[in-house]
Amino acid sequence: MTIDPSHPAPTGRNGLGTGLGQVVRRRLRPDAAAERMRILTIGGWVMRVAVREGNPGWPPLLLCNGIGASLEVLQPFVDALDPRRPVIRFDMPGIGSSPAPVVPYHLCTSAPRLAGLLDRLGYRQADILGVSWGGGLAQQFTLSRPDRVRRLVLVATAPGALMVPGHPRVLLRMLTPRRHLDPGHAARIAGELYGGSARQNPALARDLLHGTARSGRTRGYYYQLLSSLGWTSLPGLPGLRPPTLILAGDDDPIIPLINARIMHRLIPRSQLHIYHGGHLELGADAEHIAPVVDAFLSPGGAENDTGR
């Protein structure tokens, strides 16, 4: 099924309507769900992990972030989720506060470490959400360990090497971590690179990537970039068994919408939700997108026919 709702894009002035403004306001709420930050060693990787405990009877939502982004980038989305939902976030090696590994890694060898992370935290099964690069990690984990995944959410992502690529100029921007290191550069290229609400408010990218996030390391970014070389989930998508929700923007220069439509056709019983916006809307428009995810993850949510 395909869901294509229409609603106004978020607006703001002086950054108050951006992801940073949302984070600041929500962190000041007295009822904000508490999170625990820890450093864990999983399969030789040293990773910074944030855990929001939530309701003990609920399966956790494991979040896999985009390339070069620390776990803070997803704070607006986490804050907008039902506070009863347990949430697990982590920095990939060499990103945020996780030290870089000695040697590069590949997506195929990364997925088992997610199982190790769940084991360390005491969870047999989890829901998993992957955004952009993290969507590839989420797909690989689901394909290799379907017994550990209850439901899968894919946001602004594609099936890897066998995909419909964005414009070459946009892809060239992705070859360097400069936008994660230079706030001014992030704002200057935001509209062209991320599309959606970043076209009208370029400071949005700066606020999301730098307002609360920790600067990534260059080596960690290139390791992450190299990890997806030659990787594709396309042949395995028809074999995905967990209920799957695909979220895609109608103005995403990095991941053209056609990729979401292809994945929707290939993944059995998947749902496709097309939102108004670009590559950063999971954080920039969390107030609209989080309820869609919550509804899908709730009992019966994967079977509800709410699309058109």
Secondary structure, DSSP 8 states (H G I E B T S, - for coil): -EE---------STTTTSHHHHHHHHHT-TT---EEEEEEEETTEEEEEEEE---TTS--EEEE--TT--GGGGHHHHHHS-TTS-EEEE--TTSTTS---SS---HHHHHHHHHHHHHHHT-S-EEEEEETHHHHHHHHHHHH-GGGEEEEEEES---BTSS----HHHHHHTTS-HHHH-HHHHHHHHHHHH-THHHH-THHHHIIIIIS-----HHHHHHHHHTTTT-B-GGGGGG--S-EEEEEETT-SSS-HHHHHHHHHHSTT-EEEEESS-TTHHHHTHHHHHHHHHHHHSTTTTT-----
